[in-house]
Amino acid sequence: MTTVRPPGSGRDTEPEAHRSPARAIVSVRTLFGSDSSDYMIVLGTTVFLVLFGLVMVLSSSSIVSSQSNDGDFFAIFLRQGLYALVAIPIMLSIARLPARFWRRWARVAVMLGLGLQLLVFIGLGYEYGGNQNWISIGGFTAQPSEFLKLALIVWLGTVLADRADAFTDWTSLVVPAVPVSLVAIGMVLLGQDLGTASIMIAIVLGALFYAGAPLRRLAAMAGVVAVGGVLFALSSSSRSSRIDVWLNGCRPEDYEGSCWQVVHGTWALGSGGVFGVGLGNSAAKWSWLPHAETDFIFAVIGEELGMVGASVVLLLFVVLTIGLVRLIRSHRDPFSRIVTGGVLIWIVGQAFVNVAVVLGLIPVLGVPLPLISVGGSALIASLLAIGVVLSLARSAEAREARTE
């Protein structure tokens, strides 16, 4: 007689409870992981920077949070944590989208980004820190220009990919990229936000570089932009005073004005020494350093964690740069190369601009430290951008697997 063994019986079958954890790990790796070490470097470094940023937000914002939220020391931190809790799963989710999705919706995205930026000027916008670059709807505030950066990058990748490495004259270089980019940057400049506009200009030039534009033409464009930037900066008394302080140093009469933030940022950074005064022990955050939780959070990092902590932050951005550059070099598709390059210029370039401002190497521009500073719009937009980069990396990996 033939005996039929019931399903699931026998020595080679493990109980379901013993197999579930392994299957769960495999499922998570399949959903969000990759065989590419560069992919994992970018993902891991990004998540670590966000988590480190939350710790520093808690420390740097506790005093100002208490003053503006009826004694609640944790209000700003909890709000930033909520943004991170929402943005990280979204980043992981969009990382699974195919590259063709971004090309298909690039034009819609840039039109939507311009539409959101337009809201700044039609009654929903309000001024903050001398810049009218924010909107408020039902108590919810956002900075549309952060999302416009990402939309502009994806759009530039789409229009430049078809003619990459084939820029024969000025027309072929200017026509696809410059008109819409000028509109986007001009709308930000109308809100007097020179810092954000500077990052967007760098994004456009970076996208053209990764598209294969001739260096001599890029240098000419950069020269024109530099002259225009200086003229725009000198058109405002507050910006011109910051440039004057940077060039000529602080006079006694400037101490309580344009020098206050710069001087106290330098004092905070320098007082940390090698190992810092200890996490949470910053003196500058006690209303001495304006925007200690946003534009000058790197000064608080240097004060509390010292040269060691500040160097670790710089090293993390270097590691992120290496991961992004390696992804760029691995892309055969011009669209993926341009978009990844644009995100690199945005995230890493803005990080080193922020650090340079705190160190006094360039005038104060008012840009936050990406992935670390307080700011829901900036954090969400930055993680969305990293998600797009991971999406393109997964798509390239899938294409290579099919060709093998």
C-alpha positions in Angstrom: 0.0 0.0 0.0 1.3 3.5 -0.9 1.2 5.9 2.0 0.8 9.5 1.2 2.5 11.8 3.6 0.5 14.8 4.7 1.7 18.2 3.5 4.0 19.8 6.0 5.1 16.5 7.7 8.6 15.0 7.6 12.1 15.8 8.7 12.8 18.5 6.1 9.9 20.7 7.1 10.4 23.2 9.9 7.6 24.6 12.0 6.1 27.8 10.6 7.1 29.8 13.7 10.7 28.9 13.1 10.6 30.0 9.5 8.8 33.3 9.8 11.7 35.5 11.0 13.9 34.4 8.2 11.2 34.9 5.6 10.5 38.4 7.1 14.2 39.4 6.8 14.3 38.2 3.2 11.0 40.1 2.4 12.5 43.3 3.9 15.7 42.9 1.9 13.6 42.3 -1.2 11.4 45.3 -0.6 14.0 47.9 0.4 17.5 46.4 -0.1 19.8 46.0 -3.0 22.8 43.9 -4.0 24.6 47.2 -4.8 27.0 48.3 -2.0 26.8 51.9 -3.3 23.0 51.8 -2.9 23.4 50.6 0.7 26.0 53.3 1.4 23.7 56.1 0.2 20.7 54.6 2.1 22.5 53.9 5.3 24.4 57.2 5.4 21.1 59.1 4.8 19.2 57.3 7.5 22.1 57.8 10.0 22.3 61.5 9.2 18.5 61.9 9.8 18.7 60.1 13.1 21.8 62.1 14.2 20.0 65.2 13.1 17.0 64.4 15.4 19.4 64.1 18.4 20.9 67.5 17.6 17.5 69.0 16.9 16.4 67.9 20.4 19.5 69.5 21.9 19.7 72.7 19.9 16.0 73.6 19.9 14.9 72.8 23.5 15.2 76.4 24.7 13.6 78.2 21.8 10.9 75.4 21.8 10.2 76.1 25.4 9.9 79.9 24.8 7.5 79.6 21.8 5.4 76.6 22.9 4.3 77.4 26.5 7.3 75.7 28.2 7.3 72.6 26.0 10.9 71.7 25.5 10.1 68.9 23.0 7.6 70.5 20.7 10.1 71.3 17.8 11.8 67.9 18.2 8.5 66.0 18.2 7.4 67.8 15.1 10.7 67.1 13.3 10.5 63.5 14.4 7.0 63.2 12.9 8.3 64.6 9.6 11.1 62.0 9.6 8.7 59.2 10.6 6.6 60.1 7.5 9.4 60.8 5.1 11.6 57.8 5.6 8.9 55.2 4.6 8.0 57.4 1.6 11.6 57.4 0.6 11.8 53.7 0.8 8.5 53.3 -1.1 9.4 55.5 -4.0 12.8 53.8 -4.2 10.9 50.9 -5.7 9.5 52.9 -8.6 11.0 52.3 -12.1 13.1 55.0 -13.8 10.4 55.5 -16.5 8.0 56.8 -13.9 10.1 59.8 -13.3 10.6 60.6 -16.9 6.9 60.3 -17.6 5.9 62.7 -14.8 8.8 65.1 -15.0 7.0 67.9 -16.8 3.9 67.6 -14.6 6.2 67.7 -11.5 8.0 70.9 -12.6 4.6 72.6 -13.5 3.3 71.6 -10.1 6.4 72.9 -8.4 6.1 76.2 -10.1 2.4 76.4 -9.2 3.3 75.8 -5.5 5.9 78.5 -5.7 3.4 80.8 -7.2 1.2 80.5 -4.0 3.9 82.4 -2.2 2.8 85.6 -4.0 -1.0 85.2 -4.1 -2.0 85.6 -0.5 -0.9 82.4 1.1 2.8 83.4 1.4 4.4 85.0 4.5 7.7 86.4 5.4 10.2 84.6 7.6 13.8 85.8 8.2 13.5 88.5 5.6 12.5 86.1 2.9 9.0 85.6 1.5 9.4 82.0 0.5 6.9 80.2 2.7 3.2 79.4 2.5 0.7 78.8 5.3 -2.5 76.8 4.7 -4.8 76.0 7.7 -1.9 76.3 10.2 0.4 74.1 8.1 3.5 75.8 6.8 5.7 74.7 4.0 8.6 76.0 1.8 7.6 75.2 -1.9 11.1 75.9 -3.2 12.4 72.8 -1.5 10.1 70.6 -3.7 10.7 72.8 -6.7 14.4 71.8 -6.5 13.5 68.2 -6.9 11.0 68.8 -9.7 13.6 70.9 -11.5 16.2 68.2 -11.2 14.0 65.5 -12.7 12.8 67.8 -15.4 16.4 68.8 -16.3 17.3 65.1 -16.5 14.4 64.5 -18.9 15.1 67.3 -21.3 18.9 67.0 -21.3 19.1 63.2 -21.6 18.0 63.2 -25.2 20.9 65.4 -26.3 23.5 64.5 -23.7 27.1 64.7 -24.8 25.9 66.4 -28.1 26.0 70.1 -27.3 27.3 71.6 -30.5 26.5 75.3 -29.9 25.0 77.7 -27.4 21.5 77.1 -28.7 21.6 73.4 -28.0 22.9 74.1 -24.5 20.6 76.9 -23.5 17.2 76.2 -25.1 16.2 73.0 -23.3 17.4 73.9 -19.8 17.6 77.6 -19.2 14.1 79.1 -19.8 12.2 77.0 -17.3 15.1 77.1 -14.9 15.2 80.9 -15.1 11.5 81.1 -14.3 11.9 78.8 -11.3 15.0 80.7 -10.0 13.4 84.0 -10.7 10.3 83.2 -8.6 12.5 82.3 -5.7 14.5 85.5 -6.1 11.3 87.5 -6.1 10.9 86.2 -2.5 14.4 87.6 -1.7 15.7 84.1 -0.9 19.2 84.3 -2.4 20.5 81.3 -0.6 17.9 78.9 -2.1 18.3 80.5 -5.5 22.1 80.0 -5.3 21.6 76.3 -4.7 19.2 76.1 -7.6 21.7 77.8 -9.9 24.3 75.2 -8.8 21.8 72.4 -9.5 21.3 73.7 -13.1 25.0 74.1 -13.8 25.6 70.6 -12.3 22.9 69.0 -14.4 24.5 70.6 -17.5 27.9 69.3 -16.4 26.6 65.7 -16.0 24.9 66.0 -19.3 28.2 66.6 -21.0 28.1 70.3 -21.6 31.5 71.8 -22.6 33.4 73.2 -19.6 34.3 76.5 -21.3 30.6 77.3 -21.9 29.8 76.3 -18.3 32.5 78.6 -17.1 31.1 81.4 -19.1 27.6 80.8 -17.7 29.0 80.6 -14.2 30.8 84.0 -14.7 27.6 85.6 -15.8 25.7 84.1 -12.8 28.4 85.3 -10.4 28.2 88.9 -11.7 24.4 88.8 -11.4 24.6 87.3 -7.9 26.8 90.1 -6.7 24.6 92.8 -8.1 21.5 91.2 -6.6 23.2 90.9 -3.2 24.3 94.5 -3.2 20.7 95.6 -4.0 19.7 94.8 -0.4 21.1 96.6 2.6 21.0 93.5 4.8 22.8 91.4 2.3 25.4 94.0 1.5 26.1 94.5 5.2 26.7 90.7 5.5 29.1 90.9 2.6 30.9 93.9 4.1 31.2 92.1 7.5 32.6 89.0 5.7 35.2 91.1 3.7 36.2 93.6 6.3 35.4 92.0 9.7 33.1 93.3 12.4 33.2 96.8 13.8 32.0 97.6 17.3 28.9 99.3 15.9 28.0 96.1 13.9 28.2 93.7 16.9 24.4 93.8 17.7 23.4 93.8 14.1 24.9 91.9 11.2 27.8 90.5 13.3 25.7 89.0 16.1 25.0 85.7 14.5 28.4 85.3 12.9 30.3 86.1 16.0 28.2 83.9 18.3 28.4 81.0 15.8 32.2 81.3 15.8 32.3 81.4 19.6 30.0 78.4 19.9 32.1 76.4 17.4 35.4 77.3 19.0 34.3 76.7 22.6 33.8 73.0 21.9 37.5 72.2 21.7 38.4 68.7 20.7 35.7 66.7 22.5 33.0 69.3 23.1 31.2 70.5 26.3 28.9 67.5 26.2 25.6 66.7 24.4 22.9 69.1 25.6 25.3 71.5 27.4 25.5 74.2 24.7 25.5 77.7 26.0 24.9 79.3 22.6 21.4 77.8 22.3 20.2 79.8 25.3 19.1 82.6 23.0 22.6 83.7 22.2 22.8 82.2 18.7 19.9 82.9 16.3 18.6 80.0 14.3 20.8 77.5 16.3 18.5 74.7 15.3 18.4 75.6 11.6 21.1 77.5 9.7 23.7 77.3 12.5 23.1 73.9 13.9 26.6 72.9 12.9 27.9 75.5 15.4 26.0 73.7 18.1 27.4 70.3 17.0 30.9 71.7 17.2 30.2 73.2 20.7 28.6 70.1 22.2 30.6 67.4 20.4 33.7 69.2 19.6 36.0 68.9 16.7 35.5 65.1 16.8 31.7 65.4 16.4 32.0 68.1 13.7 34.5 66.0 11.8 32.2 62.9 11.9 29.4 65.0 10.3 31.7 66.1 7.6 32.9 62.6 7.1 29.4 61.3 6.7 28.7 63.8 4.0 32.0 62.7 2.3 30.8 59.1 2.5 27.4 60.1 1.0 29.3 61.9 -1.8 31.4 58.8 -2.5 28.2 56.7 -2.7 26.5 59.1 -5.0 29.5 59.5 -7.3 29.9 55.8 -7.6 26.2 55.5 -8.6 26.7 58.3 -11.2 29.7 56.4 -12.7 27.7 53.2 -12.8 24.8 54.7 -14.8 24.8 54.2 -18.5 21.5 56.0 -18.9 22.1 59.8 -19.2 18.8 60.5 -17.4 19.8 58.6 -14.3 23.3 60.1 -14.4 22.0 63.7 -14.6 19.3 63.3 -11.9 21.7 61.6 -9.5 24.3 64.3 -10.2 21.7 67.0 -9.6 20.8 65.5 -6.2 24.5 65.3 -5.3 25.0 69.0 -6.1 21.9 69.8 -4.0 22.3 67.8 -0.9 26.1 67.7 -0.6 26.7 71.1 -2.1 24.2 72.7 0.3 25.7 70.9 3.2 29.2 72.3 2.5 27.8 75.8 1.9 26.1 75.7 5.3 29.3 74.5 7.0 31.3 77.2 5.1 28.9 79.9 6.4 29.4 78.7 10.0 33.2 78.7 9.5 33.1 82.2 8.1 34.5 81.1 4.7 31.5 82.7 2.8 28.9 85.3 3.8 25.7 84.2 5.5 23.3 82.8 3.0 20.6 81.3 5.2 20.5 77.7 4.0 20.0 74.8 6.4 22.2 71.8 6.9 20.4 69.0 4.8 19.0 66.0 6.7 20.0 67.5 10.0 18.6 71.0 10.5 15.0 71.7 11.6 12.6 72.0 8.7 9.8 69.7 7.6 9.8 70.8 4.0 13.5 70.5 3.6 13.7 67.1 5.3 10.8 65.6 3.3 12.1 67.0 0.0 15.7 65.8 0.7 14.5 62.3 1.5 12.3 62.3 -1.6 15.3 63.2 -3.6 17.3 60.4 -2.1 14.4 58.0 -2.8 14.5 59.0 -6.5 18.3 58.3 -6.6 17.7 54.9 -5.0 14.9 54.2 -7.5 17.2 54.9 -10.4 19.9 52.7 -8.9 17.5 49.8 -8.5 16.3 50.3 -12.1 19.8 50.2 -13.4 20.6 47.1 -11.3 17.5 45.4 -12.7 18.5 46.2 -16.3 22.0 44.8 -15.8 20.5 41.6 -14.3 18.2 41.1 -17.4 21.2 41.5 -19.8 23.3 39.0 -18.0 
